[in-house]
């Protein structure tokens, strides 16, 4: 009987062991074979086991204990990120990796969210110990072991080995952890494309800021200042959100980047509300709703203090305020559009895109919508589209102002006629009013004339101004019998430059060359102008052919000194070709003929290899 009992006990243990082996795949952690990750990244969401630490006191040794290992949950829902929402808990993530190949491998473990406040990576070492790396958005950027806007941890996996990586994450705002395993070469390619896309956005933002600053100084309209503040704060906040901003500090005291980010968003939206009130004339069209917007502006200003002292407790309320702002602004735009308020149509199109992008980003942070291209960079994409649409809105606003000027002129003419009709009764009063209206009209005409004679991109004279001055100088030289010289300047291989470096870089190149031209040809009697596209001209009265050649050669040297890189030019830099001509009116048939000679010389310079002066 004892032998039979012993056999029964052995059989029971055997059945229990077989049962455990059968059910193990249902709960065991999945092992990621790094050797199979060769060309594309692997999203680790479904491979990760998660342990919530409400107190935040657990250490690596604690979570490695059998008691805590049993608490890890491995049944994570599929998706591109682990979404914990707004929580004060810390979370431990466990990833089991293997290398089934016969050679050691290097891979990158990437937390693709720069806004995680604290990230602790525990990387296995060859001797069995763990190397602990503490980083995060609330930690100086020098803590990163790999220079990237995200958190990148290099992993070295020996041949035919297994290892377990532990990550500890926590955040003072919404906690979202997109975790990926990258091949090194593929990550470098992604990194390059990622930074290129970000550079395009911030280039657009900078261009819009500079353009609207020019309009602000030219037109003295505060709406352009509000727009500049809005775009500047939005771009700054997005730079922080994307992990591109440097560490912030005041008097050497480091600032929490999440606080700076939320504060930047508040300032941007406060400026947006002020901009919307002025652009859509809400105080006149929707006075009650205008008071709601004023209240929201006050809340945004108060939120700066709340974020500084209690960000973890008020960040969710801040997101709700952002949603409310989006709803109110879109409602105002729709109502104004139905009332045929012209600016509201542009506002509706532009800021609907912006608010949609912002809403997607906020919902992603709350863990409500999945992580993808449109939710990760939603605010950035919406902001870029908003800038482009508002560029058309500002152009339309300028056209409206021009039509308003014409209307004012018509009113002035009618007023003058009215004054003439009333001359018998009040001749003195009539003269005063006519003089006043005439001065106003002259001032408006002077402003319009100045704007129409200047090239908006480069700040030098435009072709219209050049044609006027050429006609004047031609007549003067014909009467005095003096020489008149001019040169036509063309940027070599500019289309290739524009296609390769992009239009913002092309515009910057033209501005640099225009500045060099204005600095080189600087006599009081000379005129420099943009003739069109990448072509410039300068006019030099009382100058013979040798003199204008010397001026042109100085310009060649000035452009060479700029050393603007041009990979598609044989010289490796930006250069210009110059055609020159000089004549005494009377010997030359017309000013147009003189321009044609210089243009033909320019053609010859290009034919002979560019980067030279030709003319005779």
C-alpha positions in Angstrom: 0.0 0.0 0.0 2.8 2.6 0.7 4.3 1.8 -2.7 0.9 2.3 -4.3 0.5 5.7 -2.5 4.0 6.7 -3.6 3.1 5.9 -7.3 -0.1 7.9 -7.0 1.8 10.9 -5.6 4.4 10.7 -8.4 1.7 10.5 -11.0 -0.1 13.5 -9.5 3.1 15.6 -9.6 3.7 14.5 -13.3 0.1 15.5 -14.3 0.5 18.9 -12.5 3.8 19.5 -14.3 2.3 18.7 -17.7 -0.7 21.0 -16.9 1.6 23.9 -16.0 3.6 23.4 -19.2 0.4 23.4 -21.2 -1.0 26.6 -19.7 2.3 28.5 -19.5 2.0 30.1 -23.0 -1.2 31.8 -21.9 0.4 33.8 -19.2 4.2 33.7 -19.8 5.9 36.8 -21.0 6.6 36.9 -24.7 10.3 37.0 -25.7 11.4 39.3 -28.5 14.0 37.9 -30.8 16.2 40.9 -31.6 17.7 39.0 -34.5 14.4 39.2 -36.3 14.3 43.0 -36.1 16.5 43.9 -39.0 15.0 46.6 -41.2 11.9 48.0 -39.5 11.2 48.9 -35.9 9.1 46.5 -33.7 6.4 48.0 -31.5 6.8 46.4 -28.1 3.3 47.2 -26.7 2.1 43.6 -26.7 5.5 42.2 -25.6 5.7 44.4 -22.4 4.7 43.3 -18.9 3.5 46.2 -16.7 3.6 46.6 -12.9 1.9 49.6 -11.4 3.6 51.1 -8.4 1.1 53.5 -6.7 3.6 54.6 -4.0 6.5 55.0 -6.4 8.8 53.4 -3.8 9.7 50.1 -5.5 13.3 49.5 -6.5 14.8 47.2 -9.2 15.5 44.6 -6.5 11.9 44.8 -5.3 10.4 44.2 -8.7 12.7 41.3 -9.4 11.4 39.5 -6.3 9.0 36.5 -7.0 6.2 38.4 -5.2 6.4 41.4 -7.4 7.1 39.3 -10.6 3.7 37.7 -10.0 2.0 41.1 -10.2 3.3 42.0 -13.7 0.5 42.0 -16.2 1.4 40.9 -19.7 -1.9 41.1 -21.5 -1.5 44.6 -22.9 -4.0 45.7 -25.6 -2.5 46.1 -29.1 -1.5 49.5 -30.1 1.5 51.7 -30.8 1.8 53.0 -27.2 1.0 52.1 -23.6 -1.6 54.7 -22.4 -1.8 55.1 -18.7 -3.6 58.5 -18.8 -3.3 61.0 -15.9 -2.0 59.1 -12.9 0.4 59.7 -10.0 1.6 56.1 -10.0 4.9 54.9 -11.3 5.0 52.0 -13.7 7.6 49.3 -14.2 7.9 47.8 -17.7 9.5 44.5 -18.3 10.8 43.4 -21.8 12.4 40.0 -22.4 14.8 40.0 -25.3 16.8 37.3 -26.9 19.5 37.0 -29.7 19.0 33.7 -31.6 21.9 34.5 -34.0 25.5 33.4 -33.7 26.8 37.0 -33.6 26.4 39.8 -31.0 23.8 42.4 -31.9 23.2 46.1 -31.2 19.7 47.5 -31.0 18.1 50.7 -29.8 15.3 50.6 -27.3 13.3 53.9 -27.8 10.7 55.6 -25.7 9.2 57.8 -28.5 7.6 60.4 -26.2 9.8 63.3 -25.1 7.2 64.4 -22.5 7.6 61.5 -20.0 8.8 63.2 -16.8 11.0 60.4 -15.5 12.4 57.4 -17.3 14.7 54.9 -15.6 16.3 52.3 -17.8 17.9 49.2 -16.2 20.1 47.6 -18.9 21.6 44.2 -18.3 25.4 44.0 -18.4 27.8 41.1 -19.4 28.5 40.3 -15.7 24.8 39.9 -14.9 24.5 43.2 -13.2 22.3 46.1 -14.3 23.3 49.6 -15.5 20.8 52.2 -14.4 20.1 55.3 -16.5 17.9 58.0 -15.1 16.6 60.5 -17.6 13.3 62.2 -18.6 11.8 65.5 -19.5 12.2 66.8 -15.9 15.9 65.8 -15.9 18.7 67.8 -17.7 19.2 66.7 -21.3 22.8 65.8 -20.4 21.4 62.7 -18.7 20.5 61.1 -22.1 23.0 58.4 -23.2 22.1 59.0 -26.9 21.6 62.6 -28.2 18.0 62.5 -29.6 14.8 64.3 -28.9 13.3 61.0 -27.6 14.8 58.6 -25.0 17.1 56.2 -26.8 18.9 53.3 -24.9 21.5 51.3 -26.8 21.4 47.6 -26.1 24.2 45.0 -26.7 23.0 41.4 -27.0 25.6 38.7 -27.0 25.2 35.8 -29.4 22.7 33.1 -28.3 21.6 35.0 -25.2 18.5 36.2 -23.3 18.1 39.2 -21.1 15.4 41.2 -19.4 15.2 45.0 -19.5 13.3 46.9 -16.9 12.0 50.4 -17.4 10.5 52.6 -14.7 8.3 55.5 -16.0 6.2 58.2 -14.4 4.9 61.6 -15.4 3.3 64.7 -13.9 1.1 64.9 -17.0 -0.6 62.3 -19.2 1.6 59.2 -19.3 2.0 57.7 -22.7 4.8 55.3 -23.5 5.4 54.3 -27.2 8.1 51.7 -26.8 10.0 50.4 -29.9 13.0 48.2 -30.7 15.0 49.6 -33.6 17.8 48.3 -35.8 20.6 50.8 -35.6 20.8 51.7 -39.3 17.1 52.0 -39.7 16.9 54.3 -36.7 19.6 56.6 -38.1 17.5 57.0 -41.3 14.3 57.6 -39.4 16.2 60.1 -37.2 17.3 62.1 -40.2 13.8 62.2 -41.7 12.3 63.1 -38.4 14.5 66.1 -37.8 14.0 67.2 -41.5 10.2 67.3 -41.0 10.6 69.2 -37.8 12.9 71.7 -39.5 10.3 72.3 -42.2 7.7 73.2 -39.6 9.8 75.6 -37.6 11.1 77.1 -40.8 7.6 77.9 -41.8 6.9 79.3 -38.4 9.9 81.6 -38.5 9.0 82.8 -42.0 5.5 83.7 -40.9 6.8 85.5 -37.8 9.3 87.6 -39.9 6.7 88.3 -42.6 4.1 89.5 -40.1 6.7 91.5 -38.2 7.3 93.3 -41.5 3.6 93.9 -41.9 3.4 95.1 -38.3 6.1 97.8 -38.9 4.7 98.7 -42.3 1.0 98.9 -41.4 1.1 99.6 -37.6 -1.8 97.2 -37.0 -1.7 95.4 -33.6 -3.4 92.3 -35.1 -0.1 91.4 -36.6 1.6 91.6 -33.2 -1.0 89.2 -31.8 -0.5 86.8 -34.6 3.3 86.9 -34.1 2.9 86.2 -30.3 0.5 83.3 -31.1 2.8 81.7 -33.7 5.9 82.3 -31.5 4.4 80.7 -28.4 2.9 77.9 -30.4 6.2 77.1 -32.1 8.0 77.3 -28.7 5.5 75.0 -27.0 5.8 72.5 -29.9 9.6 72.6 -29.7 9.3 71.6 -26.0 6.6 69.0 -26.7 8.9 67.4 -29.4 11.9 67.4 -27.2 13.8 70.0 -29.3 14.1 72.8 -26.8 17.1 73.3 -24.6 17.0 73.1 -20.8 15.2 76.1 -19.4 16.5 78.1 -16.4 16.0 81.4 -14.7 19.0 82.8 -12.8 20.6 79.4 -12.9 17.5 77.7 -11.4 16.3 74.9 -13.8 12.6 75.0 -14.9 10.3 72.1 -15.3 9.9 71.7 -19.1 6.3 70.5 -18.7 5.4 73.7 -16.8 7.1 75.7 -19.6 5.2 73.7 -22.2 1.7 74.2 -20.6 2.5 77.9 -20.0 3.5 78.4 -23.6 0.2 76.8 -24.7 -1.7 79.1 -22.4 0.0 82.2 -23.7 -0.5 81.0 -27.3 -4.2 80.5 -26.8 -4.6 83.8 -24.9 -3.0 85.5 -27.9 -5.3 83.5 -30.2 -8.4 84.6 -28.4 -7.3 88.3 -28.6 -6.5 87.8 -32.3 -9.9 86.2 -33.0 -11.8 89.0 -31.2 -10.1 91.6 -33.4 -10.1 89.7 -36.6 -13.8 88.7 -36.5 -14.9 92.0 -34.7 -16.6 89.9 -32.0 -17.1 92.9 -29.7 -19.5 94.4 -32.4 -21.0 91.2 -33.9 -21.3 88.9 -30.9 -20.9 91.1 -27.8 -22.1 88.4 -25.3 -19.8 85.8 -26.7 -17.0 88.3 -26.6 -17.3 88.5 -22.9 -16.9 84.7 -22.7 -13.7 85.0 -24.6 -12.5 87.7 -22.3 -13.1 85.4 -19.3 -11.2 82.7 -21.0 -8.3 85.0 -21.5 -8.2 85.8 -17.8 -8.3 82.0 -17.0 -5.4 81.4 -19.3 -3.4 84.1 -17.6 -4.3 82.6 -14.1 -3.3 79.2 -15.4 0.3 80.3 -15.6 0.4 80.5 -11.8 -1.5 77.3 -11.4 0.8 75.4 -13.7 3.9 76.8 -11.8 2.7 75.4 -8.4 0.3 72.5 -9.1 0.8 71.2 -12.6 -0.1 67.5 -11.8 -3.4 68.6 -10.3 -4.5 71.1 -12.9 -3.1 69.8 -16.2 -6.4 67.9 -16.9 -8.4 71.0 -16.2 -6.1 72.9 -18.6 -6.8 70.4 -21.4 -10.6 70.8 -20.7 -10.1 74.6 -21.0 -8.4 74.1 -24.3 -11.3 72.0 -25.5 -13.8 74.7 -24.4 -11.7 77.3 -26.2 -11.8 75.3 -29.4 -15.6 74.9 -29.2 -16.2 78.6 -28.5 -13.9 79.8 -31.2 -15.3 77.5 -33.8 -18.9 78.5 -32.8 -18.0 82.1 -33.1 -16.4 81.6 -36.5 -19.5 79.7 -37.7 -21.9 82.4 -36.6 -19.8 85.2 -38.0 -19.5 83.2 -41.3 -23.2 83.0 -41.5 -23.4 86.7 -41.0 -21.1 87.1 -44.0 -18.1 88.3 -42.0 -15.3 87.8 -44.5 -12.4 87.2 -42.1 -14.4 84.5 -40.3 -14.3 82.3 -43.3 -10.5 82.2 -43.2 -10.5 81.9 -39.5 -12.9 79.0 -39.6 -10.7 77.1 -42.1 -7.4 77.9 -40.5 -8.3 77.3 -36.8 -10.6 74.4 -37.4 -7.4 72.6 -38.7 -5.4 73.8 -35.7 -8.0 72.9 -33.1 -8.6 69.5 -34.7 -4.9 68.8 -34.5 -4.7 70.0 -30.9 -7.8 68.0 -29.9 -6.2 64.8 -31.3 -3.0 65.5 -29.4 -4.9 66.1 -26.1 -7.1 63.0 -26.6 -4.0 61.0 -27.2 -2.4 62.3 -24.0 -5.6 61.3 -22.1 -5.3 57.8 -23.6 -8.7 58.1 -25.4 -7.5 57.8 -29.0 -4.7 55.6 -30.3 -1.2 56.8 -31.2 -0.5 57.4 -34.8 1.0 60.1 -37.2 -2.1 62.4 -36.8 -2.3 62.1 -33.0 1.4 62.3 -32.3 2.1 65.4 -34.5 -1.5 66.6 -34.7 -0.9 70.0 -33.1 2.2 70.5 -35.3 0.4 69.5 -38.5 -2.7 71.6 -37.6 -0.4 74.6 -36.8 1.4 74.4 -40.1 -1.9 74.3 -42.0 -3.2 77.2 -40.0 -0.1 79.3 -40.8 -0.6 78.7 -44.5 -4.3 79.5 -44.5 -3.8 82.6 -42.5 -1.2 83.8 -45.0 -4.0 84.0 -47.5 -6.2 85.6 -44.8 -3.6 88.4 -44.2 -3.2 88.9 -48.0 -7.0 89.2 -48.2 -6.9 91.7 -45.3 -4.4 93.8 -47.2 -6.6 93.8 -50.3 -9.6 94.8 -48.2 -7.5 97.7 -46.8 -6.6 98.7 -50.4 -10.2 98.7 -51.4 -11.1 100.7 -48.3 -8.4 103.2 -49.3 -10.1 103.6 -52.7 -13.4 104.1 -51.0 -11.9 106.8 -48.8 -10.5 108.5 -51.9 -13.9 108.5 -53.5 -15.4 109.9 -50.3 -12.7 112.6 -50.3 -13.6 113.6 -53.9 -17.2 113.8 -53.0 -16.3 115.8 -49.9 -14.3 118.2 -52.1 -17.2 118.7 -54.4 -19.5 119.3 -51.5 -17.1 122.0 -50.2 -17.1 123.6 -53.7 -20.9 123.7 -53.7 -20.9 125.4 -50.3 -18.2 127.9 -51.2 -20.7 130.9 -51.3 -21.7 130.3 -47.7 -18.4 129.4 -46.1 -15.4 129.9 -48.3 -12.9 129.9 -45.4 -14.3 126.7 -43.9 -14.2 125.1 -47.4 -10.5 125.9 -47.8 -9.7 124.4 -44.5 -11.6 121.2 -45.1 -10.2 120.8 -48.6 -6.6 121.2 -47.3 -7.3 118.7 -44.5 -8.7 116.1 -46.9 -6.0 116.7 -49.5 -3.3 116.2 -46.9 -4.9 112.9 -45.8 -5.1 111.8 -49.4 -1.5 112.8 -50.1 -0.3 110.8 -47.1 -2.2 107.7 -48.2 -0.9 108.0 -51.7 2.7 108.4 -50.4 2.3 105.3 -48.3 0.9 103.3 -51.2 3.6 104.6 -53.5 6.4 103.6 -51.1 5.0 100.1 -50.7 4.6 99.7 -54.5 8.3 100.7 -55.2 10.0 98.3 -52.7 10.6 94.6 -53.2 8.9 92.8 -50.2 11.4 89.9 -50.1 14.7 91.7 -50.3 13.9 95.2 -49.1 15.6 96.9 -52.1 13.9 98.7 -55.0 11.7 96.7 -57.3 11.5 96.7 -61.1 8.9 99.4 -61.2 11.2 101.7 -59.2 14.2 100.8 -61.5 12.2 101.6 -64.6 11.3 105.0 -63.2 14.8 105.9 -62.2 16.3 104.6 -65.5 14.0 106.9 -67.5 14.9 109.8 -65.3 18.7 109.2 -65.5 18.5 108.5 -69.2 17.0 111.9 -69.8 19.5 113.6 -67.5 22.5 112.0 -69.2 21.1 112.9 -72.6 20.9 116.6 -71.6 24.3 116.6 -70.0 26.1 114.3 -72.4 27.4 112.1 -69.5 27.9 108.4 -69.5 25.3 106.1 -68.0 26.2 102.5 -67.0 24.2 99.6 -65.7 24.6 95.9 -64.9 22.3 92.9 -64.9 23.1 90.3 -62.2 21.8 86.7 -62.2 22.3 84.1 -59.5 23.9 81.0 -61.0 22.1 77.7 -60.8 19.4 79.2 -58.6 16.6 76.8 -59.7 18.8 73.9 -58.6 19.4 75.7 -55.4 15.7 76.3 -54.8 14.8 72.7 -55.6 17.6 71.3 -53.4 17.4 73.5 -50.3 13.8 74.6 -50.5 12.0 77.9 -51.0 12.7 79.4 -47.6 16.5 78.8 -48.1 16.1 80.3 -51.6 14.5 83.4 -50.2 17.2 83.7 -47.6 19.8 83.4 -50.4 18.2 86.2 -52.4 18.1 88.4 -49.3 21.9 87.8 -48.7 22.8 88.7 -52.3 20.6 91.8 -52.3 22.3 92.9 -49.1 25.7 92.3 -50.7 24.6 94.3 -53.8 23.4 97.2 -51.7 26.6 97.3 -49.7 28.8 97.1 -52.7 27.0 99.6 -55.0 26.4 102.3 -52.4 27.0 105.7 -54.0 24.2 108.2 -53.4 23.6 108.4 -57.2 23.5 104.6 -57.7 20.4 102.4 -57.6 20.2 98.7 -56.9 17.0 96.8 -57.6 15.5 93.3 -57.9 14.6 92.9 -61.5 12.6 89.7 -61.1 13.1 86.1 -59.8 16.8 85.6 -59.1 17.8 88.6 -61.3 19.1 91.9 -60.0 20.2 95.2 -61.6 22.2 98.2 -60.6 22.4 101.7 -62.3 25.5 103.8 -62.1 25.2 107.4 -63.5 28.4 109.2 -64.6 30.3 105.9 -64.8 32.2 104.5 -67.8 32.6 100.8 -68.7 35.8 100.4 -66.7 34.1 101.9 -63.6 31.0 99.6 -63.8 33.3 96.6 -64.4 35.1 97.4 -61.2 31.8 97.7 -59.3 30.7 94.3 -60.8 34.0 92.6 -59.8 33.6 93.9 -56.3 30.1 92.4 -56.2 31.6 89.0 -57.4 34.0 89.1 -54.5 31.3 90.1 -52.1 29.1 87.1 -53.1 32.2 84.8 -52.9 32.8 86.1 -49.3 29.3 85.2 -48.4 30.3 81.5 -49.0 26.7 80.3 -49.3 26.9 76.5 -49.8 25.5 75.2 -53.1 26.0 71.5 -53.5 24.7 71.4 -57.1 27.0 74.2 -58.4 30.4 73.3 -59.9 31.9 75.8 -57.5 30.2 74.3 -54.4 28.9 77.7 -53.4 26.5 80.4 -54.7 27.9 82.6 -57.4 26.5 85.3 -59.8 27.0 86.2 -63.4 27.0 89.8 -64.5 26.5 91.6 -67.8 27.5 95.2 -68.0 27.0 98.0 -70.5 27.6 101.8 -70.7 26.7 104.5 -73.2 26.0 108.2 -73.7 22.4 108.8 -74.6 22.3 109.7 -78.3 24.9 107.1 -79.2 22.5 104.5 -77.9 19.0 104.4 -79.4 17.1 104.1 -76.1 17.4 103.1 -72.5 15.8 99.8 -73.4 18.6 99.1 -75.9 21.2 99.7 -73.1 19.4 97.2 -70.9 19.3 94.7 -73.8 23.1 95.1 -74.3 23.7 94.3 -70.6 21.3 91.4 -70.8 23.1 90.0 -73.8 26.4 90.4 -72.0 24.9 88.5 -69.1 23.9 85.7 -71.4 27.5 85.6 -72.7 28.8 85.4 -69.2 26.6 82.4 -68.5 27.7 80.8 -71.8 31.3 81.2 -70.9 30.9 79.4 -67.6 29.2 81.8 -65.2 30.7 83.5 -62.1 32.2 86.3 -64.2 31.6 89.8 -65.6 31.1 90.3 -69.4 30.4 93.5 -71.3 32.0 95.9 -73.7 
